[in-house]
Every structure is written in structure tokens, then in C-alpha cells.
């Protein structure tokens, strides 16, 4: 759950949740991460929050984004 009162940026909280899902096997190698629109609706955050969270996960090497296709868990 994302909690604005924590003092931790929302995009970092979202990245934490998605990272845990990836490492926990909810999204396996090659699996699509839900769309921006889906994440916005599911977590009640702004589009920029989702984009920043994806940037964090890309920088960590956990996901890759394919223009026009979506974001996917990086395959080993």
C-alpha cells in the first residue's frame, strides 16, 4: 500500500511494491508490468509517479521498456 504520510516519495514506494512483486514471482522474467493507466488506478497515484518508479526499476536493471509495447521484467 502506498502511504503519503510516510515521508518517503510515492514513486519510491511504488518502485518498492513492484520490486517486491518481481522478486516474489508475481511478475516473472519476460512478464509485462501493468500499464501506466492500470497502476495509476490501482495505487491512486499520478502518471509521473508511475514513470519515476519505472525509471528506478530500469536503472536497477529489473525491467526494460519497449516503446509502444510496455514495460517487461528483464529476462536473465
N, C-alpha and C positions, 0 to 999 in steps of 0.2 A: 504494500500500500504506500502511496506517496503522501507525505505529510508536510505541508508548507511550514508548519510550526517548528520543524526540526532544526532549521538554520542551515541545513545542507541544501545546496542548489537542487532544484527539481530535476534538472537534466541528469545530475549525478545519481539521484535516487532512482530515476527511470533506468539509467545505464546499469545500476546495481541489480535491479529486478530482472532485466533482460539477461545480464551476465549470469545470474543465478539460474535462470531458465535454460540457458545454453549449456552451462556446466552440469546442470541436473538432468539433461537429456530431453527436456521439453521440446527443444529445437535441436535436432541432430545435424551432423555435417551435411551441408547442401540444402538444408531446410530453409524455407522462406520465413523471414521475420514478418509479423503482421504489418500491414500497410500503415503509413502515417495516419491516415484517417481512422483506422481501427484503433491505433494506440492513443490517439487524441480522445476518442470516445471512451475507450476502456479506462484510461487513467485520468481523464479530465484535465489534460494539460494543453498548452499551446503548441502550435506547429513547430515553432523554433525550439521548444524544449525537446521535442522528439528528434529534430535534426541534430541538436547538440549531443544528445545521448548516442545517436548513431555514429557521430563523429568520434566520440570517446571509444566506442566499441571497434570502429575501424582502426583507430590509432593503436589499439591493443592487439590488433590482428585477429579479432574474433569473427568479424563479419566483412563481407565485401558487398558493395553496391554496384549494381548493373543498371546504367541509365535506361529508363523506360521499362525495366523489368522488376526492380525491387531490391531489397537487401536480403542477403543469404548468409547463413553460417558458413564460415570458411571451412573447406574440407582439408583434412590433414595432409 
